[in-house]
Amino acid sequence: MTTMTTVTFDASETLNEIVARAPRALEVLQHYGLDTCCGGALSLETAAQHHGLDVREVLAALQAALEERR
């Protein structure tokens, strides 16, 4: 029997925390120009604000990317 763990994201998590929990998230973050090297210690919310992004859109894209790859 295989159990699936649901991964959810929170805007207060740092970019590095998100990628550590879900490595596939890196591709989505890169698509939005969010850098885990220099900006990885920033929360998703702060990084999105710095790039003029809607954090809700990024969260939705992260969630969708993980759900489609199950």
C-alpha positions in Angstrom: 0.0 0.0 0.0 1.4 3.4 -1.0 0.5 6.5 1.0 0.8 9.9 -0.6 1.8 12.9 1.4 0.2 16.2 0.4 2.6 19.0 0.2 1.3 22.5 0.7 3.1 25.7 0.7 2.9 28.8 2.8 4.0 32.3 1.7 6.0 32.7 5.0 8.3 29.8 4.1 11.7 30.7 2.7 12.4 29.7 -0.9 15.1 27.3 0.4 12.6 25.6 2.8 10.1 25.1 -0.1 12.7 23.5 -2.3 14.0 21.4 0.5 10.6 19.9 1.1 9.7 19.7 -2.6 12.6 19.8 -5.0 10.3 20.0 -8.0 9.3 23.5 -6.8 12.7 24.8 -8.0 11.5 24.7 -11.6 8.4 26.8 -10.8 10.4 29.3 -8.7 12.9 29.7 -11.6 10.1 30.3 -14.0 9.0 33.3 -11.9 12.6 34.5 -11.7 12.9 33.6 -8.0 16.5 32.8 -7.1 17.3 30.3 -4.4 20.9 31.1 -4.4 21.0 34.7 -3.4 17.4 35.1 -2.4 16.8 31.6 -0.9 16.7 32.9 2.7 13.8 35.3 1.8 10.2 34.2 2.4 8.2 33.5 -0.7 6.0 36.5 0.1 9.0 38.9 0.3 10.7 37.4 -2.8 7.4 37.8 -4.7 7.0 41.4 -3.6 10.6 42.2 -4.6 9.8 40.8 -8.1 6.4 42.5 -8.4 4.7 39.1 -8.4 1.3 38.1 -7.0 2.2 35.6 -4.2 -1.1 33.8 -4.6 -0.3 33.2 -8.3 3.1 31.7 -7.4 1.6 29.5 -4.6 -1.1 28.2 -7.0 1.6 27.4 -9.7 3.7 25.6 -7.1 0.7 23.5 -6.0 -0.4 22.8 -9.6 3.1 21.7 -10.6 3.3 19.2 -7.8 -0.2 17.9 -8.3 0.2 17.3 -12.0 3.4 15.3 -11.4 1.8 12.7 -9.1 
